[in-house]
Amino acid sequence: MSLFFAKLWQALVSGLSIGSIYALIAEGYYITFVTTGALNFGQGEFLMIGALFGLTCYVTFGLPYAVAVIAAVLLTGVMGAALERGAIRPVMRHALSLSWVLSTVAVSIILKNAAVNLWGPEQIKFPSPFGEAVLQIGSAGIFPLELFIIVAALGTVFAVQMLLRRSLLGKALIAVAFNRNAAAVMGINVPRMVVFAFVLSSALAGLGGILIAPITFAWAYMGTVPGIKAFAAAIFGGLENPIGILIGGLVIGLLEQLLGMVNSNLKEGITFFFILIVLAIRPTGLMGRREITKV
């Protein structure tokens, strides 16, 4: 019985660490969606770039881990600005245009191919900044990195929400999300806020990449599955509700780890089957707003 509880505790910690990364990436989906109505379907590839560039800084250049994290966040933030300027803004001039979907998918493919050419297609071990030591909690062994990921990812999510709700920059972004025409009348630079939304969204993905790389390896195709699961977390929790998105990410991470204890081959399918059931009951997600149309 003690072995079961040890595995359960390990699954809970692993689920929270993976789920917090999903939530971190999903917050990026939320920020760009409420601001522009668009989503970056290359978010997973920004995660991958953050991981591989962070690996280069940390291992190849020998920089401290904290510096590698900052470098990865800065690079992906700049790439987010380039994405908005080159792939989103030109195709968003028409209100009904959905060309941004193809634009972001095209960027993700370009980034993936570029990563293969720069770093190769093989999985690369990203050394943990905490070493290989294991914390013994009761009968369970927990990696310090997993606890660090939970604190760093969830702390970042809450910090972003504080930024959006308490700072002038954040309030300007929320004003654009609420009504961009009214925001422009009030003197807010709407195009600049849109760029900031993509910078912040992409930087969150880059941070998620360098955080998760030590437990999943760093390689050119590492971002595809987390990007899809983060999008699932955003839809599952409610795409316009940051708290719902956070809950959605944690639920998905916990579900896949707990189901993995039963059958690792079925955990992906059962997790998404559960999401489909919830969405069938609540199409707007767990905490999504129900739209009421008056006729």
TIMILO-40925 format. One line per 8 residues: number of its first residue (from 1); their letters; for each residue x, y, z of N, C-alpha, C. Coordinates in steps of 0.02 Angstrom, whole numbers, padded with zeros to 5 digits. Layout:
residues N
NUM	A	X Y Z X Y Z X Y Z  ... $
This chain:
residues 295
1	MSLFFAKL	00041 -00060 00000 00000 00000 00000 00043 00063 00000  00100 00060 00038 00145 00118 00040 00174 00133 -00029  00187 00079 -00068 00212 00088 -00136 00161 00124 -00179  00097 00107 -00171 00044 00140 -00209 00041 00214 -00193  00044 00232 -00128 00040 00302 -00109 00102 00340 -00131  00159 00306 -00132 00220 00338 -00157 00213 00356 -00231  00187 00308 -00271 00176 00321 -00342 00122 00375 -00352  00071 00373 -00309 00017 00423 -00315 00045 00493 -00301 $
9	WQALVSGL	00086 00500 -00250 00115 00564 -00233 00161 00589 -00289  00200 00543 -00317 00244 00562 -00372 00204 00583 -00433  00148 00548 -00446 00105 00566 -00503 00073 00634 -00493  00053 00649 -00431 00022 00714 -00417 00071 00771 -00427  00133 00762 -00403 00183 00815 -00412 00201 00823 -00486  00211 00767 -00521 00226 00770 -00592 00168 00801 -00631  00107 00783 -00613 00048 00811 -00646 00043 00885 -00637  00057 00909 -00576 00054 00981 -00563 00109 01018 -00600 $
17	SIGSIYAL	00168 00988 -00605 00223 01021 -00640 00209 01026 -00715  00187 00971 -00746 00170 00972 -00817 00109 01016 -00829  00059 01011 -00785 -00002 01051 -00793 00011 01125 -00786  00058 01144 -00743 00073 01215 -00736 00106 01243 -00799  00144 01200 -00835 00172 01221 -00899 00117 01230 -00951  00069 01183 -00952 00012 01191 -00998 -00025 01257 -00983  -00035 01271 -00919 -00070 01332 -00899 -00030 01394 -00920  00036 01391 -00913 00079 01447 -00932 00073 01462 -01006 $
25	IAEGYYIT	00076 01411 -01048 00070 01420 -01120 -00001 01443 -01138  -00051 01413 -01105 -00120 01430 -01119 -00136 01502 -01102  -00103 01531 -01052 -00112 01601 -01037 -00093 01645 -01096  -00043 01621 -01134 -00024 01657 -01195 -00079 01657 -01247  -00113 01599 -01254 -00171 01596 -01299 -00224 01647 -01277  -00236 01650 -01211 -00287 01695 -01184 -00270 01768 -01200  -00207 01787 -01190 -00187 01857 -01199 -00197 01880 -01271  -00175 01839 -01319 -00183 01860 -01389 -00255 01856 -01412 $
33	FVTTGALN	-00293 01807 -01386 -00362 01799 -01409 -00405 01858 -01387  -00401 01877 -01323 -00444 01931 -01299 -00423 01998 -01328  -00360 02004 -01349 -00337 02067 -01375 -00351 02075 -01450  -00341 02022 -01488 -00346 02026 -01561 -00397 01979 -01591  -00421 01929 -01553 -00465 01879 -01581 -00427 01826 -01620  -00360 01829 -01617 -00318 01781 -01652 -00279 01738 -01602  -00258 01680 -01625 -00218 01634 -01584 -00154 01617 -01622  -00100 01607 -01584 -00038 01586 -01615 -00032 01511 -01612 $
41	FGQGEFLM	-00048 01478 -01667 -00044 01405 -01669 00027 01380 -01675  00075 01426 -01673 00145 01407 -01669 00172 01414 -01599  00128 01419 -01550 00149 01428 -01481 00195 01372 -01457  00180 01311 -01478 00223 01255 -01460 00293 01262 -01486  00300 01291 -01546 00367 01300 -01575 00405 01356 -01540  00371 01405 -01512 00404 01455 -01472 00430 01424 -01408  00392 01377 -01381 00416 01338 -01323 00480 01301 -01341  00480 01270 -01400 00538 01232 -01423 00600 01277 -01432 $
49	IGALFGLT	00590 01335 -01461 00645 01381 -01471 00673 01404 -01404  00628 01418 -01357 00650 01438 -01290 00693 01384 -01258  00672 01321 -01266 00710 01266 -01236 00779 01258 -01269  00781 01257 -01336 00844 01245 -01371 00892 01305 -01365  00866 01365 -01369 00910 01423 -01361 00935 01427 -01289  00891 01411 -01241 00912 01409 -01171 00966 01357 -01160  00958 01299 -01193 01009 01246 -01189 01076 01270 -01215  01074 01306 -01271 01136 01332 -01301 01170 01380 -01253 $
57	CYVTFGLP	01131 01425 -01224 01160 01473 -01177 01187 01439 -01115  01150 01390 -01089 01168 01358 -01026 01226 01309 -01032  01224 01268 -01085 01273 01215 -01093 01331 01237 -01138  01315 01260 -01198 01368 01277 -01247 01408 01339 -01225  01371 01392 -01205 01405 01454 -01185 01424 01454 -01111  01397 01408 -01072 01414 01403 -01001 01387 01459 -00958  01332 01491 -00981 01303 01545 -00942 01263 01517 -00883  01255 01556 -00830 01213 01533 -00773 01141 01519 -00797 $
65	YAVAVIAA	01108 01473 -00762 01040 01453 -00782 00993 01513 -00784  00998 01557 -00735 00953 01615 -00733 00963 01659 -00795  01026 01667 -00816 01040 01708 -00876 01012 01673 -00938  01018 01606 -00941 00991 01569 -00997 00915 01576 -01001  00882 01577 -00943 00810 01586 -00941 00791 01654 -00968  00826 01705 -00945 00811 01774 -00968 00824 01780 -01043  00878 01750 -01067 00894 01753 -01139 00840 01719 -01180  00815 01660 -01158 00764 01624 -01194 00699 01664 -01195 $
73	VLLTGVMG	00682 01696 -01139 00621 01737 -01135 00626 01797 -01181  00684 01830 -01181 00693 01889 -01223 00690 01871 -01297  00723 01816 -01317 00723 01796 -01387 00652 01781 -01411  00616 01740 -01373 00548 01722 -01395 00501 01782 -01393  00514 01829 -01347 00474 01891 -01346 00484 01931 -01410  00547 01938 -01431 00563 01974 -01493 00532 01937 -01553  00535 01871 -01551 00505 01831 -01605 00429 01841 -01607  00399 01850 -01549 00327 01863 -01546 00309 01929 -01580 $
81	AALERGAI	00352 01980 -01569 00341 02044 -01603 00347 02037 -01679  00397 01998 -01700 00407 01986 -01772 00347 01947 -01801  00322 01899 -01763 00264 01861 -01785 00204 01906 -01797  00191 01951 -01749 00134 01996 -01756 00143 02042 -01816  00203 02068 -01824 00215 02117 -01877 00215 02084 -01946  00243 02024 -01950 00250 01993 -02016 00197 01944 -02036  00165 01911 -01987 00118 01858 -02004 00046 01871 -01982  00036 01915 -01933 -00031 01927 -01907 -00060 01993 -01933 $
89	RPVMRHAL	-00024 02047 -01925 -00051 02113 -01944 -00071 02118 -02017  -00031 02092 -02064 -00050 02100 -02135 -00116 02064 -02153  -00133 02011 -02116 -00192 01972 -02135 -00252 01987 -02089  -00243 02032 -02040 -00297 02048 -01995 -00333 02113 -02013  -00318 02139 -02072 -00349 02202 -02092 -00423 02195 -02108  -00442 02134 -02125 -00513 02120 -02139 -00541 02083 -02079  -00597 02107 -02053 -00625 02081 -01991 -00640 02006 -01994  -00661 01982 -02053 -00682 01912 -02059 -00626 01867 -02084 $
97	SLSWVLST	-00566 01894 -02090 -00511 01854 -02116 -00487 01803 -02064  -00479 01741 -02087 -00450 01689 -02044 -00382 01666 -02070  -00352 01708 -02112 -00287 01691 -02141 -00233 01685 -02088  -00244 01716 -02030 -00194 01713 -01977 -00184 01640 -01954  -00235 01598 -01962 -00228 01528 -01943 -00172 01496 -01984  -00175 01505 -02050 -00124 01477 -02094 -00057 01511 -02082  -00058 01576 -02068 00005 01612 -02056 00042 01585 -01996  00006 01575 -01941 00039 01549 -01881 00061 01476 -01889 $
105	VAVSIILK	00021 01436 -01924 00041 01367 -01938 00104 01366 -01982  00106 01411 -02032 00164 01415 -02076 00227 01434 -02036  00219 01483 -01991 00276 01503 -01949 00301 01445 -01906  00254 01405 -01879 00273 01348 -01838 00313 01297 -01878  00293 01286 -01940 00330 01238 -01982 00399 01265 -01999  00403 01330 -02014 00467 01362 -02029 00515 01356 -01969  00488 01370 -01909 00530 01367 -01849 00554 01295 -01836  00510 01247 -01848 00528 01177 -01837 00584 01156 -01883 $
113	NAAVNLWG	00578 01174 -01947 00630 01157 -01995 00695 01193 -01980  00690 01256 -01958 00750 01293 -01940 00785 01261 -01881  00746 01237 -01832 00775 01205 -01773 00810 01140 -01792  00780 01102 -01838 00812 01040 -01860 00880 01054 -01892  00883 01108 -01931 00946 01125 -01964 00998 01153 -01915  00975 01189 -01864 01022 01219 -01817 01045 01171 -01762  00997 01133 -01735 01013 01089 -01678 01008 01015 -01694  00984 00998 -01754 00977 00928 -01772 00910 00899 -01748 $
121	PEQIKFPS	00892 00840 -01773 00827 00811 -01756 00827 00768 -01693  00885 00758 -01663 00890 00713 -01606 00870 00747 -01541  00849 00707 -01493 00834 00732 -01426 00900 00748 -01390  00902 00805 -01357 00962 00827 -01322 00947 00832 -01247  00989 00802 -01207 00981 00805 -01135 00993 00876 -01109  00945 00903 -01074 00952 00969 -01043 00966 00956 -00968  01027 00969 -00945 01043 00955 -00875 01002 00997 -00827  00977 00965 -00775 00938 01001 -00725 00983 01049 -00686 $
129	PFGEAVLQ	00961 01110 -00675 01002 01157 -00635 01008 01135 -00562  00967 01087 -00541 00969 01062 -00472 01005 00995 -00467  01034 00972 -00522 01068 00908 -00521 01019 00850 -00522  01044 00792 -00506 01003 00731 -00508 00979 00709 -00439  00989 00751 -00389 00968 00733 -00321 00893 00728 -00316  00870 00684 -00272 00798 00672 -00262 00780 00689 -00190  00725 00727 -00182 00700 00741 -00115 00658 00683 -00092  00674 00655 -00035 00636 00600 -00008 00582 00627 00038 $
137	IGSAGIFP	00520 00624 00016 00462 00647 00055 00421 00586 00073  00427 00563 00134 00395 00500 00152 00428 00443 00114  00388 00404 00080 00415 00349 00040 00422 00368 -00034  00409 00431 -00050 00412 00454 -00119 00473 00496 -00132  00502 00487 -00191 00559 00528 -00212 00537 00580 -00262  00548 00644 -00246 00525 00699 -00289 00586 00737 -00313  00589 00752 -00378 00643 00793 -00405 00631 00866 -00387  00682 00900 -00361 00674 00971 -00345 00653 01013 -00405 $
145	LELFIIVA	00674 00991 -00465 00656 01028 -00526 00580 01032 -00534  00545 00977 -00518 00472 00977 -00525 00440 01028 -00480  00464 01033 -00419 00438 01083 -00372 00454 01154 -00396  00514 01162 -00424 00534 01227 -00451 00489 01247 -00509  00473 01199 -00553 00429 01214 -00610 00361 01237 -00586  00334 01202 -00537 00268 01222 -00510 00269 01293 -00484  00319 01309 -00444 00324 01376 -00414 00336 01428 -00468  00383 01415 -00514 00401 01464 -00565 00344 01476 -00614 $
153	ALGTVFAV	00312 01422 -00638 00259 01429 -00688 00197 01462 -00658  00174 01437 -00601 00114 01465 -00570 00128 01536 -00546  00189 01547 -00520 00206 01615 -00499 00205 01664 -00558  00229 01641 -00615 00228 01684 -00675 00157 01698 -00698  00113 01647 -00695 00043 01657 -00715 00011 01710 -00671  00021 01705 -00605 -00009 01754 -00560 00023 01823 -00568  00088 01824 -00582 00122 01889 -00593 00095 01923 -00655  00082 01884 -00708 00054 01913 -00769 -00016 01942 -00756 $
161	QMLLRRSL	-00056 01905 -00716 -00122 01930 -00700 -00119 01994 -00659  -00070 01998 -00614 -00061 02060 -00575 -00040 02117 -00621  00004 02101 -00669 00026 02151 -00717 -00033 02178 -00756  -00077 02133 -00778 -00134 02154 -00819 -00185 02194 -00779  -00191 02180 -00715 -00244 02211 -00675 -00221 02272 -00635  -00156 02277 -00621 -00132 02330 -00577 -00090 02383 -00612  -00055 02365 -00665 -00010 02414 -00698 -00047 02453 -00752  -00022 02512 -00769 -00052 02552 -00822 -00048 02516 -00889 $
169	LGKALIAV	00010 02483 -00901 00018 02446 -00963 -00033 02389 -00968  -00042 02354 -00913 -00090 02299 -00913 -00162 02324 -00922  -00177 02379 -00889 -00245 02407 -00895 -00258 02431 -00967  -00206 02457 -00998 -00213 02478 -01069 -00227 02418 -01113  -00193 02362 -01099 -00203 02301 -01138 -00274 02275 -01128  -00297 02275 -01066 -00366 02253 -01052 -00417 02298 -01086  -00402 02363 -01087 -00447 02410 -01120 -00453 02395 -01195  -00396 02379 -01226 -00397 02360 -01297 -00436 02295 -01307 $
177	AFNRNAAA	-00428 02249 -01260 -00465 02186 -01265 -00540 02197 -01258  -00559 02244 -01216 -00630 02257 -01204 -00662 02294 -01263  -00629 02346 -01286 -00656 02385 -01343 -00599 02426 -01372  -00572 02401 -01428 -00513 02435 -01456 -00529 02504 -01484  -00589 02514 -01510 -00607 02580 -01536 -00611 02631 -01480  -00643 02613 -01425 -00647 02658 -01367 -00578 02670 -01338  -00536 02618 -01337 -00468 02626 -01311 -00429 02675 -01354  -00437 02671 -01420 -00402 02718 -01464 -00425 02789 -01453 $
185	VMGINVPR	-00490 02799 -01441 -00517 02865 -01427 -00487 02894 -01363  -00474 02850 -01314 -00445 02871 -01250 -00370 02883 -01254  -00341 02875 -01314 -00271 02890 -01324 -00224 02831 -01317  -00250 02771 -01311 -00208 02711 -01307 -00184 02692 -01376  -00120 02677 -01382 -00091 02656 -01445 -00108 02582 -01456  -00162 02569 -01493 -00188 02501 -01502 -00137 02455 -01536  -00107 02475 -01593 -00058 02430 -01624 -00001 02411 -01578  00021 02458 -01536 00076 02443 -01490 00053 02393 -01437 $
193	MVVFAFVL	-00009 02398 -01415 -00035 02351 -01366 -00042 02281 -01396  -00060 02278 -01459 -00066 02213 -01493 00002 02180 -01498  00053 02219 -01515 00121 02192 -01517 00142 02167 -01448  00126 02206 -01396 00143 02186 -01328 00109 02121 -01310  00047 02111 -01332 00011 02049 -01318 00048 01989 -01347  00073 01995 -01408 00109 01939 -01440 00178 01930 -01409  00209 01985 -01389 00274 01979 -01355 00266 01940 -01290  00215 01959 -01251 00204 01927 -01186 00184 01854 -01195 $
201	SSALAGLG	00141 01840 -01244 00119 01772 -01257 00178 01727 -01277  00219 01751 -01322 00276 01712 -01346 00329 01703 -01292  00339 01754 -01251 00387 01750 -01196 00365 01697 -01145  00300 01692 -01133 00275 01641 -01087 00289 01571 -01114  00280 01562 -01180 00295 01497 -01210 00370 01481 -01205  00413 01532 -01217 00484 01521 -01212 00505 01502 -01141  00475 01535 -01092 00489 01518 -01022 00467 01446 -01007  00407 01427 -01032 00384 01359 -01023 00431 01308 -01053 $
209	GILIAPIT	00461 01325 -01110 00507 01280 -01143 00570 01266 -01103  00601 01318 -01077 00663 01308 -01040 00650 01277 -00971  00589 01285 -00945 00571 01253 -00882 00560 01178 -00891  00526 01159 -00944 00506 01089 -00952 00560 01047 -00985  00607 01078 -01020 00657 01040 -01058 00696 00989 -01017  00717 01005 -00955 00755 00955 -00918 00717 00890 -00902  00651 00890 -00906 00614 00829 -00892 00584 00797 -00955  00592 00829 -01012 00564 00800 -01074 00616 00797 -01131 $
217	FAWAYMGT	00676 00820 -01120 00728 00828 -01171 00711 00888 -01215  00763 00917 -01246 00755 00973 -01292 00767 00948 -01362  00720 00960 -01407 00729 00941 -01477 00678 00977 -01520  00686 00973 -01585 00648 01014 -01632 00573 01000 -01631  00553 00941 -01609 00482 00922 -01612 00450 00919 -01543  00483 00949 -01493 00458 00944 -01425 00397 00987 -01412  00384 01037 -01453 00331 01085 -01438 00262 01066 -01464  00258 01017 -01508 00194 01002 -01540 00141 00979 -01490 $
225	VPGIKAFA	00158 00929 -01450 00109 00902 -01403 00092 00951 -01347  00142 00983 -01314 00124 01034 -01264 00082 01091 -01292  00096 01111 -01354 00057 01165 -01385 -00016 01145 -01393  -00028 01082 -01415 -00097 01058 -01423 -00131 01052 -01355  -00095 01025 -01306 -00125 01016 -01240 -00138 01083 -01206  -00095 01132 -01217 -00107 01198 -01189 -00169 01229 -01220  -00177 01220 -01286 -00237 01245 -01319 -00299 01209 -01292  -00293 01143 -01281 -00348 01105 -01251 -00364 01132 -01181 $
233	AAIFGGLE	-00312 01150 -01143 -00323 01177 -01076 -00360 01244 -01080  -00342 01285 -01129 -00375 01350 -01137 -00449 01341 -01155  -00464 01295 -01200 -00533 01283 -01220 -00571 01250 -01162  -00539 01202 -01129 -00569 01165 -01075 -00587 01211 -01016  -00542 01257 -00999 -00554 01301 -00943 -00598 01361 -00960  -00599 01380 -01023 -00636 01440 -01044 -00587 01490 -01072  -00585 01498 -01138 -00533 01536 -01171 -00529 01609 -01149  -00583 01637 -01122 -00583 01707 -01101 -00580 01714 -01025 $
241	NPIGILIG	-00563 01660 -00991 -00560 01661 -00918 -00491 01636 -00895  -00447 01680 -00872 -00379 01659 -00854 -00378 01609 -00795  -00424 01616 -00748 -00426 01569 -00692 -00449 01500 -00717  -00498 01500 -00761 -00521 01437 -00791 -00466 01403 -00830  -00426 01443 -00866 -00370 01415 -00904 -00318 01383 -00858  -00304 01417 -00802 -00257 01390 -00753 -00283 01323 -00726  -00346 01321 -00709 -00376 01258 -00684 -00374 01205 -00738  -00390 01224 -00800 -00389 01177 -00855 -00321 01146 -00866 $
249	GLVIGLLE	-00268 01186 -00863 -00201 01160 -00872 -00182 01111 -00817  -00198 01129 -00755 -00181 01084 -00699 -00221 01019 -00702  -00285 01024 -00721 -00327 00964 -00726 -00300 00916 -00779  -00282 00943 -00837 -00256 00901 -00890 -00190 00868 -00869  -00145 00907 -00838 -00082 00879 -00815 -00092 00824 -00764  -00137 00835 -00716 -00151 00784 -00665 -00184 00723 -00694  -00232 00733 -00739 -00267 00677 -00769 -00219 00630 -00806  -00176 00659 -00848 -00133 00616 -00888 -00082 00578 -00845 $
257	QLLGMVNS	-00060 00608 -00790 -00012 00573 -00746 -00047 00520 -00704  -00107 00535 -00680 -00144 00486 -00640 -00167 00427 -00683  -00190 00442 -00744 -00211 00389 -00789 -00150 00348 -00811  -00092 00380 -00814 -00032 00343 -00832 -00014 00290 -00782  -00036 00299 -00719 -00025 00247 -00669 -00064 00184 -00685  -00121 00193 -00719 -00165 00136 -00735 -00143 00105 -00801  -00138 00147 -00853 -00119 00122 -00919 -00088 00179 -00958  -00023 00179 -00966 00012 00234 -00999 -00006 00239 -01073 $
265	NLKEGITF	-00029 00184 -01103 -00046 00185 -01174 -00113 00219 -01187  -00155 00224 -01136 -00222 00252 -01145 -00231 00321 -01116  -00179 00346 -01081 -00189 00408 -01044 -00206 00468 -01089  -00175 00472 -01148 -00189 00528 -01193 -00260 00526 -01217  -00282 00467 -01240 -00350 00461 -01267 -00403 00472 -01215  -00394 00444 -01155 -00443 00452 -01102 -00446 00525 -01079  -00389 00558 -01075 -00388 00628 -01055 -00429 00671 -01103  -00418 00663 -01167 -00455 00704 -01216 -00528 00682 -01220 $
273	FFILIVLA	-00542 00619 -01207 -00612 00596 -01204 -00649 00630 -01147  -00615 00637 -01091 -00645 00673 -01034 -00658 00746 -01052  -00611 00778 -01087 -00620 00847 -01109 -00680 00854 -01155  -00687 00806 -01201 -00744 00808 -01247 -00811 00803 -01209  -00812 00761 -01158 -00874 00754 -01118 -00891 00820 -01084  -00841 00852 -01053 -00852 00916 -01019 -00876 00969 -01068  -00844 00972 -01127 -00863 01022 -01176 -00932 01009 -01206  -00952 00945 -01208 -01019 00929 -01231 -01071 00957 -01183 $
281	IRPTGLMG	-01054 00957 -01118 -01099 00982 -01067 -01094 01058 -01062  -01033 01084 -01065 -01021 01156 -01061 -00977 01177 -01120  -01007 01193 -01177 -00969 01209 -01238 -00920 01268 -01230  -00933 01312 -01183 -00888 01369 -01173 -00833 01354 -01123  -00828 01292 -01100 -00776 01273 -01052 -00801 01277 -00981  -00758 01254 -00935 -00777 01251 -00865 -00800 01319 -00838  -00762 01372 -00854 -00778 01438 -00827 -00787 01490 -00883  -00804 01465 -00942 -00817 01510 -00998 -00883 01545 -00990 $
289	RREITKV	-00888 01605 -01021 -00950 01643 -01016 -01002 01616 -01064  -01063 01612 -01040 -01119 01593 -01083 -01146 01655 -01117  -01146 01654 -01183 -01171 01711 -01222 -01247 01707 -01227  -01279 01763 -01210 -01353 01766 -01214 -01371 01814 -01271  -01406 01789 -01319 -01426 01829 -01377 -01499 01847 -01372  -01514 01911 -01373 -01584 01933 -01371 -01612 01938 -01441  -01671 01912 -01451 -01702 01912 -01517 -01763 01958 -01515 $
